[in-house]
């Protein structure tokens, strides 16, 4: 059997492979604390569950428009205005089954042999995977701990060439938990303004999980780049809806039709039930979101302090999302070796830094989307390494 050669360029997401290992070990009777998977451990809020049930009983079980139901796109538009004082037409909003299709579509629209796409390293592994799949050259933008894992603007500008079609940015960042505030984002936009032919994909999926009283400096707020800006957002992280497979994105006029055609060819439309649940999530009370973010911030402080008390481990202070990214170089182990020992000998599932890029082999990612009781146990176990 002969398959397309480009399939061999596809990579994977290690967190799911680790989740599979965890399930297998648990079936063998092992006590495993899973700090590998990146999903909130809280249940989907009750009002959202009730909206989904009502959608089923009301008969919303068929196809919807490929770009999503109009009331949901209008609700996203309203939410963007409330959050960022920015007007976006519902016609420029695309509802998708999760956020990954947005990465996939952007890569397909702009990637081909002979062009370059810049992506953050460390970063969400699907960025590089999809760039390689299209035949474009992946150009890593190294994020360094000395820069608080924020984008080094001078380095970014050096990477931009006449072959650069797309720049992928992520704030707050997965896997580091770093957060770029409005001052830094404004400086970044000043550079992006100098390259008007280059498109930007801003992954803002963690926009509501930000600490220390900061607010999200979405790139949607900057009119100067709006005509070439794609923004990826969704419900998974904010509303604890990872399994509902629901995301939203904003696309410029020139390419929204291409993206929508890809929806038609790929998945027809998002789940109708999930869309009505997502509508309630945006329009209903936000009390649970506030509680969840406060709890993540409490855990962040505990994890940051706890890891830094361990011998030979140093941990950068996260500013958003729900990840810690400790540096384990003083253990004389690679991230892979450290994660293997943590899982197989200590019963703690982590993700090695190398899963997120070539520049961070001496790190591991720890998700504190787990109970405080389990996090305390996990840090105690890690102290034995």
C-alpha positions in Angstrom: 0.0 0.0 0.0 1.4 3.4 -1.0 0.3 6.5 0.9 1.1 10.2 0.4 4.6 11.1 1.4 3.6 14.1 3.3 1.8 12.0 5.9 5.2 11.0 7.2 5.8 14.7 8.1 2.9 14.7 10.5 3.9 14.8 14.2 1.8 14.1 17.3 0.9 15.5 20.7 2.8 13.7 23.4 0.2 14.6 26.1 -2.3 12.2 24.6 0.3 9.4 24.3 1.1 10.0 28.0 -2.6 9.9 28.8 -2.8 6.5 27.2 0.1 5.3 29.3 -1.5 6.6 32.4 -4.7 4.8 31.7 -2.8 1.6 31.1 -0.9 1.9 34.4 -4.1 2.7 36.3 -5.7 -0.5 34.8 -2.7 -2.4 36.3 -3.6 -1.0 39.7 -0.9 1.7 39.9 -1.6 5.0 41.6 -0.9 7.7 39.0 -1.2 11.5 39.4 -1.8 12.8 36.0 -0.2 16.3 35.6 0.3 15.7 31.9 -2.9 16.4 30.1 -3.9 20.1 29.5 -7.5 20.2 30.4 -9.3 21.7 33.3 -10.3 19.3 36.0 -13.5 21.1 36.9 -16.9 20.0 35.5 -18.6 22.0 32.8 -20.8 24.6 34.6 -24.4 23.4 35.2 -26.1 26.1 33.2 -24.2 25.0 30.1 -25.2 21.4 30.7 -28.8 22.4 31.0 -28.6 24.4 27.7 -27.3 21.3 26.0 -30.1 19.2 27.3 -32.6 21.8 26.1 -31.0 21.8 22.7 -31.6 18.1 22.4 -35.2 18.2 23.6 -35.9 21.2 21.3 -34.7 19.1 18.3 -31.5 20.9 17.5 -29.9 17.7 16.2 -29.3 18.4 12.6 -26.7 20.2 10.4 -26.1 23.9 10.9 -24.4 26.5 8.7 -20.8 25.4 8.1 -19.5 28.6 9.9 -21.8 28.1 12.9 -25.3 29.3 13.9 -25.8 33.0 13.6 -26.9 33.5 17.3 -23.6 32.0 18.4 -21.5 34.1 16.0 -23.4 37.2 17.2 -22.7 36.2 20.8 -19.0 35.9 20.0 -19.0 39.3 18.3 -20.8 40.8 21.4 -18.3 39.2 23.7 -15.3 40.5 21.7 -16.8 44.0 22.0 -17.4 43.7 25.7 -13.9 42.4 26.4 -11.8 44.5 23.9 -14.0 47.4 22.8 -13.5 46.1 19.3 -16.2 45.5 16.6 -16.0 42.3 14.7 -18.8 41.3 12.2 -20.3 37.9 12.8 -19.5 37.3 9.1 -15.8 37.2 10.1 -16.3 34.6 12.8 -15.9 30.9 12.3 -17.2 28.3 14.7 -15.2 25.1 14.6 -15.0 21.7 16.4 -12.2 22.9 18.7 -9.2 25.1 18.1 -7.0 22.8 16.1 -8.9 23.2 12.8 -8.0 26.9 12.9 -4.3 26.0 13.1 -4.8 23.4 10.3 -6.7 25.8 8.0 -4.3 28.6 8.5 -1.4 26.3 7.7 -3.2 24.9 4.6 -4.1 28.4 3.3 -0.6 29.9 3.7 1.8 26.9 3.7 3.4 25.3 0.7 6.9 24.4 -0.5 9.2 27.4 -0.8 7.6 29.6 2.0 8.3 30.0 5.7 6.1 30.0 8.7 7.4 31.2 12.1 6.1 29.5 15.2 7.0 29.7 18.9 9.5 27.2 20.4 8.5 26.0 22.9 5.0 25.9 21.7 1.9 23.8 21.1 3.3 20.9 19.0 0.5 21.0 16.4 2.0 24.3 15.0 5.1 22.6 13.7 3.3 19.5 12.7 0.9 21.3 10.4 3.6 23.6 9.0 5.6 20.5 8.0 2.6 18.8 6.5 2.0 21.6 4.1 5.6 21.5 2.8 6.4 25.0 4.2 9.6 25.5 6.2 9.0 25.7 10.0 11.0 28.5 11.5 11.3 28.3 15.3 11.1 31.5 17.3 13.0 30.5 20.4 11.4 31.6 23.7 14.1 31.8 26.4 13.7 31.7 30.2 15.9 34.7 30.5 13.2 36.6 28.5 10.5 35.2 30.8 9.6 32.9 27.8 8.2 36.0 26.1 8.8 36.8 22.4 12.2 38.4 21.9 11.2 41.1 19.4 14.7 41.6 17.9 15.0 37.9 17.3 11.6 37.8 15.7 12.5 40.6 13.3 15.7 38.7 12.3 13.6 35.7 11.4 11.2 37.5 9.1 12.2 37.2 5.4 10.5 37.7 2.0 9.5 34.1 2.3 7.6 34.5 5.5 3.9 34.0 4.9 2.6 33.5 8.4 3.7 34.2 12.0 2.1 32.1 14.8 2.0 33.7 18.3 0.5 32.3 21.5 -0.4 34.3 24.6 -0.7 33.1 27.3 1.8 30.4 26.3 1.5 26.7 26.3 3.7 25.0 27.7 5.5 27.7 29.8 2.6 29.6 31.2 4.3 32.9 30.2 2.1 36.0 29.6 2.9 39.0 27.5 1.2 42.2 28.9 -0.2 45.0 26.8 3.1 47.0 26.8 5.0 44.0 25.3 2.2 43.3 22.8 2.2 46.9 21.7 6.0 46.6 21.0 5.4 43.4 19.1 2.7 45.1 17.0 5.1 47.9 16.1 7.3 45.3 14.5 4.5 43.5 12.8 3.3 46.7 11.2 6.6 46.9 9.3 5.7 43.7 7.4 2.2 44.3 5.9 2.3 41.2 3.6 2.8 38.8 6.5 -0.3 37.2 8.1 -0.5 36.6 11.9 -2.2 33.7 13.7 -2.7 34.7 17.3 -3.6 31.7 19.5 -5.5 33.2 22.5 -7.2 30.1 23.8 -6.0 30.8 27.4 -7.2 34.4 27.3 -9.4 34.2 30.4 -6.9 32.3 32.6 -4.5 35.2 33.5 -3.1 36.0 36.9 -2.0 39.0 39.0 -4.9 41.2 37.9 -3.7 41.5 34.3 -6.2 41.5 31.5 -5.8 40.0 28.0 -4.1 42.3 25.4 -5.7 40.6 22.4 -4.3 41.4 19.0 -7.8 42.2 18.0 -7.4 45.5 19.7 -4.8 46.7 17.2 -6.6 48.0 14.1 -3.3 48.4 12.1 -3.0 44.6 11.7 -6.6 43.5 11.6 -6.7 43.0 7.8 -4.2 40.1 8.1 -5.0 38.8 11.6 -6.4 35.4 12.5 -7.4 34.9 16.1 -8.0 31.5 17.6 -10.2 31.2 20.7 -12.8 28.9 22.1 -14.6 27.3 25.0 -12.4 24.4 26.0 -10.2 26.0 28.6 -12.3 28.8 29.9 -15.6 26.9 30.3 -14.1 23.4 31.0 -15.5 22.1 27.7 -12.6 20.2 26.1 -14.7 17.3 25.1 -17.5 19.4 23.6 -15.1 20.2 20.7 -16.0 23.9 20.2 -13.8 26.8 19.1 -14.2 30.2 17.5 -11.9 32.2 15.4 -11.8 35.6 13.6 -10.6 35.8 10.0 -9.9 38.8 7.7 -12.3 39.4 4.8 -9.8 38.2 2.2 -9.5 34.7 3.6 -12.7 33.9 5.5 -14.3 32.3 2.5 -11.3 30.0 2.0 -11.5 29.0 5.7 -15.2 28.3 5.4 -14.7 26.2 2.3 -12.3 24.1 4.3 -15.0 23.7 7.0 -17.4 22.4 4.4 -14.8 19.9 3.0 -13.5 18.8 6.4 -16.4 18.6 9.0 -19.5 20.1 7.4 -20.4 22.0 10.6 -19.7 21.9 14.4 -21.9 19.9 16.7 -25.3 21.6 16.9 -25.7 20.6 20.6 -22.3 22.0 21.5 -23.1 25.3 19.7 -26.2 25.9 21.8 -24.2 25.0 25.0 -21.5 27.5 23.8 -24.2 30.1 23.4 -25.2 29.7 27.0 -21.6 29.8 28.1 -21.1 33.2 26.6 -24.5 34.7 27.4 -25.1 33.2 30.8 -23.5 33.9 34.2 -19.7 33.9 34.5 -19.5 33.2 38.2 -18.0 29.7 37.7 -15.3 31.1 35.4 -14.2 33.6 38.0 -14.1 30.9 40.7 -12.1 28.6 38.4 -9.5 31.2 37.6 -9.1 32.1 41.2 -8.5 28.4 42.0 -5.9 28.1 39.2 -4.1 31.1 40.6 -4.0 29.6 44.0 -2.6 26.4 42.6 -0.1 28.3 40.5 1.4 29.9 43.6 1.6 26.6 45.4 3.2 24.8 42.5 5.7 27.6 41.8 6.8 27.8 45.4 6.7 24.0 45.9 8.8 23.2 42.9 11.4 25.9 43.7 11.9 24.3 47.2 13.0 21.0 45.5 16.7 20.4 45.1 18.0 20.8 41.6 14.7 22.2 40.2 14.0 25.8 39.3 10.7 27.0 38.1 9.7 30.2 36.2 6.6 31.9 37.6 3.7 31.4 35.3 1.5 34.4 34.3 -1.4 32.5 32.8 -2.9 29.2 31.5 -2.4 26.3 34.0 1.1 25.1 33.4 4.4 25.2 35.2 7.6 24.6 33.2 10.4 23.7 35.6 14.0 23.6 34.5 15.6 20.3 35.6 19.0 20.7 34.1 20.7 20.4 37.5 19.4 16.8 37.8 21.7 15.9 34.9 18.8 14.4 33.2 16.9 15.3 30.0 13.3 16.1 30.2 12.5 12.7 28.7 14.5 10.9 31.4 13.0 12.9 34.2 9.4 12.4 32.9 10.1 8.6 32.5 11.3 8.3 36.1 8.5 10.5 37.4 5.9 8.3 35.8 7.3 4.8 36.1 8.9 5.1 39.5 7.0 7.8 41.3 3.6 7.7 39.7 3.5 11.3 38.4 2.7 12.0 34.8 4.5 15.0 33.2 5.3 16.0 29.7 9.0 16.4 28.6 9.9 19.8 27.3 11.2 18.3 24.0 7.5 17.5 23.2 7.1 21.3 22.7 10.3 22.1 20.7 14.0 21.5 20.2 15.2 24.3 22.5 13.8 23.0 25.8 15.1 19.5 26.4 16.1 20.4 30.0 12.5 21.2 31.0 9.2 19.4 31.8 5.7 20.6 31.7 3.5 20.2 34.7 -0.3 20.8 34.4 -1.9 22.0 37.6 -5.3 21.2 36.3 -5.7 18.7 39.1 -6.8 18.8 42.7 -4.6 20.5 45.4 -4.5 17.2 47.2 -3.0 15.5 44.2 -0.7 18.4 43.4 0.7 18.3 46.9 1.3 14.5 46.6 2.9 14.9 43.2 5.4 17.5 44.4 6.3 15.4 47.4 6.9 12.4 45.1 9.0 14.6 42.8 11.2 15.5 45.8 12.5 12.0 45.7 14.2 12.4 42.4 
